[in-house]
Each structure stands twice: as C-alpha cells, then as structure tokens.
C-alpha cells in the first residue's frame, strides 16, 4: 500500500501496516491502473520523470529528459508510461527499463489511456492552467473529439479496465459515462433536456462508442 503527497511517498505492508519505505515526492504523482507502479514528475520546474515499483520502493528508471510535466498516464496494461511535457512533446517509456517506445509532438497531453490503447483522454492547455479535455489518437496525438471546453490541468479522467465506463472529475463535479452504441446514444440524448445536449457528451457517445 502506498500513500503519497506532493513531497513524500510512503509504502506500507497492507497486512501489517508496517512501514516498508519512504521517498521524497514531487508535485506530479500517478499510479498504474493495477497499483504495481507509480511515477513522479514536476510541473513547476524542469525535472526528470521517475518510475517506481510500488511494492518495494525500487526505482525502475529515470528519464534522461528534464522538463516541466503537464500530465502522465500509465497504459492499460501498466507496461508503458506516457509523459506529456510542457514543450508539447509526448514520450512513451517502457515501465521496467525506461526505454523510449515512441515520441510525438502534440498539444494534447495524456491523462488517461483507454483500454484499447488507440485512444486517450488528453488535456490541451489554452491559458495558464486552463484548457480543454479531448479524446485523441494515440498514434499521432490528433484530436478526435472535444469532451470538455473548460477544464483545468488538475481535472482528472479515468476509465474502467473493461472500457465501459469513463469518469471525468472537474470543477468539484464527478461525471460518469457508460459506453454507448450509436443507437443507444441517440436514444439517451433524445430523453435529455435539450440544454444538456452539449457537444462533448455527444462526441463521447459517438466516438468512444465506436458505433458498435
């Protein structure tokens, strides 16, 4: 079991509660979906990104690049770590050895990688900490759909392992969405108040559902 704040990380034995290790933390902290790993980076000043084994507290790798980190997200199988840097570069590292899998230039920094691996929820910065949440293509960072027009860099997006539910946390609100087929989406939208038929909900239903 791992407890983390902006400055300290502590690992405990889940059965006994005994302290196993302590680490110095950084402001950006994310955990793998299965809890095996965590990664740290810094958004305030240039720094390397590091990845750690949550059970032992052993560092698995540290990136050669140093920079301000906008977002980080583990892949659905926890075998890769995607890092969005402030300069617009997105690097994907192998979790165990830190090998650079691929790199692309995009404005959409990853917050959540969908289980299919071909899409991710990203944050597009517009001014300071404000921006948009978008659905983007994992191969080229291309924006597929806009999910939220007014998001904060600290807005969160998570997806269940089966990909059937997506949760977005922003502005003190938690929104949970079920994966829809195209016909289900239209039926659901027809039942809503017209004012609720905003673009990002429709985009989520059409694109994330894939028309299946």
Buried (B, 14 or more C-beta within 10 A) or exposed (E): EBEBEEEEBBBBEEEEEEEBBEBEBBBBBBBBBEEBBBBBBBBEEEBBBBBBBBBEBEEBBBBEBBBBBBBBBBBBBBEBBBBBBEEBBBBBBBBBEBEEBEEBEBBBBBBBBBBEEEBBBBBBBEEEBEBBBBBBBBEEBEBBBBBBEEBBBEBBBBBBEEBEEBBBBBEEEEBEBEBBEEEEBEEEBEEEEEEEEEEBBBBBBBBBBEEE
